[in-house]
Every structure is written in C-alpha cells, then in structure tokens.
Amino acid sequence: MLVNLLQNSIDALRAKSFEQEQPTIWIEAVSNRTGATLIVRDNGSGIEPEHLDKVFDPFFTTKEVGEGMGLGLAICHRIVRECDGRISVRTEPDRFL
C-alpha cells in the first residue's frame, strides 16, 4: 500500500514544474493504543475537486494513455478496508496541506 501511495506522490511531483521549492514527499506515522495513522503528503499540484469522488474507483486515472492503469489508489483502498481501516484524501490544488 505504501508503495502505491509513494508512486502516486512521485507521479504528481513529476507532473509539476518547480521554481521556488523542491519536490518533496513527507511520510508521517503515528500509533497509539487504538490504532495507527499513516500520512503521505507531497507538494505536487493536487487533485482537482471534480476528481475527488473518483480517486478510489478502479481504473480511474488522469494520466495519459499508457502511463497508468488507475489501480493504485483502488488497491490501497481495498487493503485498508480489509484491515478495518479507513483511507481518505485531502487536497487543495497548488497548495501544500
């Protein structure tokens, strides 16, 4: 799952031109008695609002033909759900959260 999330971040960074900042991926893990949280953030361009409700759908992609099958986040979603967890996306295009 982490590999899929990192690959999405890498792809997002490759698609953006950087002038004032460096392409960066942040990974944070927090655990406590009730569970764990994994946060993967990047300073790519973000996800457009009209795509947010589709990002976990199998075969949904905004990439060019031949550059992705649209399965990475769908696989992540399934793995997390099968482990009784939850996965979510927070984004604001062109702004680091």
BELGIZI-V662454 format. One record per backbone hydrogen bond with DSSP energy under -0.5 kcal/mol. CO is the residue of the C=O (numbers start at 1). NH is the residue of the N-H. E is the energy in kcal/mol with one decimal. If there is no record, write none. Layout:
# BELGIZI-V662454
<<CO | NH | E> <CO | NH | E>>
This chain:
# BELGIZI-V662454
<<1 | 5 | -2.3> <2 | 6 | -2.8> <3 | 7 | -2.5> <4 | 8 | -2.1> <5 | 9 | -2.0> <6 | 10 | -2.9> <7 | 11 | -2.6> <8 | 12 | -2.3> <9 | 13 | -2.3> <10 | 14 | -2.2> <11 | 15 | -1.4> <13 | 16 | -1.0> <24 | 43 | -1.4> <26 | 41 | -2.8> <28 | 39 | -3.3> <30 | 37 | -3.2> <32 | 35 | -0.7> <35 | 32 | -2.9> <37 | 30 | -2.6> <39 | 28 | -2.7> <41 | 26 | -2.9> <45 | 94 | -2.0> <48 | 51 | -2.2> <48 | 52 | -0.7> <49 | 52 | -0.9> <51 | 54 | -1.9> <51 | 55 | -0.9> <52 | 55 | -0.6> <54 | 57 | -2.4> <57 | 60 | -1.8> <59 | 61 | -0.5> <64 | 67 | -2.2> <70 | 59 | -1.6> <70 | 60 | -0.9> <71 | 75 | -2.7> <72 | 76 | -2.2> <73 | 77 | -2.6> <74 | 78 | -2.1> <75 | 79 | -2.6> <76 | 80 | -2.5> <77 | 81 | -2.4> <78 | 82 | -2.6> <79 | 83 | -1.0> <80 | 83 | -0.6> <80 | 85 | -2.8> <81 | 84 | -1.8> <92 | 95 | -2.0>>
